[in-house]
Each structure stands twice: as C-alpha cells, then as structure tokens.
Amino acid sequence: MPTKAEERILYAPGNLVLAAKDIYMAGESTAPEPNEPLVVPRGTIGLVMEAGLHSEPPGFNGTLTLRVQFLCGHTWWVSPAEILPHLEENLNV
C-alpha cells in the first residue's frame, strides 16, 4: 500500500542542527570577538553550510565532515557524532 512518507537527508546543506555536546576547538577562532572561548555549548543551533568527505581538517582522513555555522558565531568542521538534526524530539538536549 502506498504511503505519503518522504525521505530527507538530515545533514544536507541548509538544514538546522544542534550541538549534541560541548564542542571544543583547538586553533584560531572564527568568532566575532577574538577573545571568546573556543567552545560551542551543548544545545547551540547551527546551520549546515557544507557536507562531504574531506581530508581536511587534519585527522578526518576522508570521513564525512560537516561545516556548520553556529549561532554563537563559530563556523567549524564537525563530525556527525558531535551534532544532532534539529528535530522536535532533540530540542531538550
């Protein structure tokens, strides 16, 4: 029997995500204020800017990485294990 279910890619560019945990970064900050801590707090909303298999940044070695711009001002490459799709059931992280 046909259904009206749709499939969608959860981490496609343009989709919203949440930081699943505090995400720390080593290196240069992309935040508007240069002295802000290099951390994205758990639960921060972000927008997927780019997704794909990358060998950069170092350590990712051809694995899926996502470039996410978080509302706190940071734009970072993250792995899917560090974020959650922005769905109603994930809003209480």
Residue pairs with C-beta under 8 A, 6 or more apart in sequence:
9 15
10 85
11 17
11 48
11 51
11 66
11 80
11 83
11 85
12 48
12 51
13 48
13 49
13 50
13 51
14 47
14 48
15 47
15 48
15 85
15 86
16 45
16 46
16 47
16 48
16 85
16 86
17 45
17 46
17 47
17 48
17 66
17 68
17 83
17 84
17 85
17 86
18 43
18 44
18 45
18 46
18 83
18 84
18 85
18 86
18 90
18 91
18 93
19 40
19 41
19 42
19 43
19 44
19 46
19 70
19 82
19 83
19 93
20 42
20 81
20 82
20 83
20 84
20 93
21 42
21 82
22 39
22 40
22 41
22 42
23 39
23 40
23 76
23 78
23 82
24 38
24 39
25 38
25 39
25 40
25 74
25 76
26 38
27 38
29 36
29 38
29 74
30 73
30 74
30 75
30 76
31 38
31 72
31 73
31 74
32 73
33 73
36 72
36 73
38 74
40 46
40 70
40 72
40 74
40 76
41 72
42 93
43 93
44 70
44 71
44 72
45 70
45 71
45 86
46 68
46 69
46 70
46 71
46 83
47 68
47 69
48 66
48 67
48 68
49 67
49 68
49 69
49 75
50 66
50 67
51 64
51 65
51 66
51 67
52 64
52 65
53 62
53 63
53 64
53 65
54 60
54 62
54 63
54 65
54 77
55 61
55 62
56 77
57 65
57 77
60 77
60 79
63 79
64 79
64 80
65 77
65 78
65 79
66 77
66 78
66 79
66 80
66 83
67 75
67 76
67 77
68 75
68 76
68 77
68 78
68 83
69 75
70 76
84 90
84 93
